[in-house]
C-alpha cells in the first residue's frame, strides 16, 4: 500500500533529489506541497503526484534545464492539467528540446507548457523499425523460396 503523503525527506529520497534541493524548489514555488504550506518550520507533506513531479524535476535538472524554465512550465502544468495520482495521469510524456518543455497528450500533439501552443511531433522507435525491416526481408525470402 502506497502512503497518502510523504515527508520532505521521503519525497527527496523517492525523487532522487537532495533535501536541500526539495526545500529550494518549495521556497521558489516550483513545487507546492499538497499540505503544510511552504513556511519555515512547517511540516510539509507531499502527495504521490508531488513526488512524481519532483522526480521529473530531477530528470530535467540532470538534463540541464534551468530552474527558471522549470518554474514557468510546471506552474502552467499545475494550472491547466489534472493532478497525477496513483491511478491517473494528465498525459503521457514531458518532452524537451533543451529550452522549452512540452507536455504530450499521447497522440503526437505536444503542448508547450508556458504558452499553451500546440506542436506536432513524430517519434519513431528505431527498434520497432528495425524489426519491421527484418520481418519484410524474411517475408520476401520466404516468398522467393516458394
C-alpha positions in Angstrom: 0.0 0.0 0.0 1.4 3.4 -1.0 1.2 6.2 1.6 -1.1 9.1 1.0 1.5 11.7 1.8 5.3 11.8 2.2 7.6 13.9 4.4 10.1 16.2 2.7 12.9 13.8 3.4 10.9 10.9 2.0 10.0 12.9 -1.1 13.6 13.8 -1.6 14.7 10.2 -1.4 11.9 8.9 -3.7 12.6 11.7 -6.3 16.3 11.4 -6.4 16.8 15.0 -5.3 18.6 16.2 -2.2 16.5 17.5 0.7 18.3 20.8 0.2 17.1 20.9 -3.5 13.5 19.9 -2.5 13.5 22.7 0.1 14.8 25.2 -2.5 12.2 24.1 -5.1 9.5 24.5 -2.4 10.8 28.0 -1.4 10.9 29.1 -5.0 7.3 27.8 -5.5 8.4 25.4 -8.2 6.8 22.6 -6.2 3.9 23.3 -3.9 3.4 20.5 -1.3 -0.1 19.2 -1.0 -0.4 20.1 2.6 1.6 22.0 5.3 2.4 25.0 3.1 5.9 26.3 2.5 6.6 28.5 5.5 9.7 27.9 7.6 9.2 25.3 10.4 6.0 23.9 8.9 5.8 20.2 8.2 5.3 19.9 4.5 3.5 16.8 3.2 3.9 15.7 -0.4 1.3 13.7 -2.3 2.2 10.9 -4.7 1.7 13.3 -7.6 4.0 15.8 -5.9 6.8 13.2 -5.7 6.3 12.2 -9.4 6.6 15.9 -10.3 9.8 16.2 -8.1 11.2 13.1 -9.9 10.5 14.8 -13.3 12.3 17.9 -11.9 15.3 15.8 -11.0 15.4 14.3 -14.5 15.0 17.7 -16.2 17.6 19.3 -14.0 20.0 16.5 -14.8 19.4 17.2 -18.5 20.5 20.8 -18.0 17.1 22.5 -17.9 17.3 25.6 -15.7 15.2 26.0 -12.6 13.6 29.2 -14.0 12.4 27.3 -17.1 11.1 24.5 -14.9 9.2 27.0 -12.8 7.3 28.6 -15.7 6.5 25.2 -17.3 5.3 23.4 -14.1 3.2 26.4 -12.9 1.4 26.1 -16.3 1.1 22.3 -15.9 -0.5 22.6 -12.5 -2.8 25.3 -13.7 -4.1 23.6 -16.8 -3.9 19.8 -16.1 -5.3 17.4 -13.6 -3.1 16.1 -10.8 -1.0 13.0 -11.1 -2.4 10.2 -8.9 -1.8 6.5 -8.4 -4.5 5.8 -11.0 -4.4 8.7 -13.4 -2.0 10.8 -15.5 -2.9 14.0 -17.3 -0.7 13.0 -20.2 2.0 10.5 -21.2 5.3 12.4 -21.7 7.2 15.5 -20.9 9.4 16.4 -23.9 12.2 19.0 -24.0 14.4 20.4 -26.7 16.7 21.8 -24.0 14.9 25.2 -23.9 11.2 24.6 -23.8 9.2 21.9 -22.0 6.4 20.2 -23.9 3.6 18.1 -22.5 2.4 15.1 -24.6 -1.3 14.2 -24.6 -0.3 10.8 -26.0 -1.4 11.5 -29.6 1.7 13.1 -31.3 0.4 16.5 -30.1 2.8 18.4 -27.9 1.7 21.4 -25.8 4.4 24.0 -24.9 3.6 24.4 -21.3 4.2 28.1 -20.8 2.3 29.3 -23.9 -0.2 26.5 -24.4 0.8 26.4 -28.0 0.5 23.0 -29.7 3.1 21.4 -31.9 3.2 18.1 -33.5 5.9 15.6 -33.2 6.6 12.2 -34.6 8.6 9.8 -32.5 9.9 6.8 -34.3 11.1 3.8 -32.3 14.2 2.6 -34.1 14.0 -0.9 -32.6 10.5 -1.3 -34.0 11.5 0.0 -37.4 14.5 -2.4 -37.4 12.2 -5.3 -36.6 9.8 -4.3 -39.4 12.6 -4.3 -42.0 13.8 -7.7 -40.7 10.2 -9.1 -40.9 9.9 -7.8 -44.5 13.2 -9.3 -45.5 12.2 -12.6 -44.0 8.8 -12.4 -45.8 10.5 -11.7 -49.2 12.9 -14.6 -48.7 10.0 -16.9 -47.9 8.1 -15.7 -50.9 11.2 -16.3 -53.2 11.6 -19.8 -51.7 8.0 -20.7 -52.6 
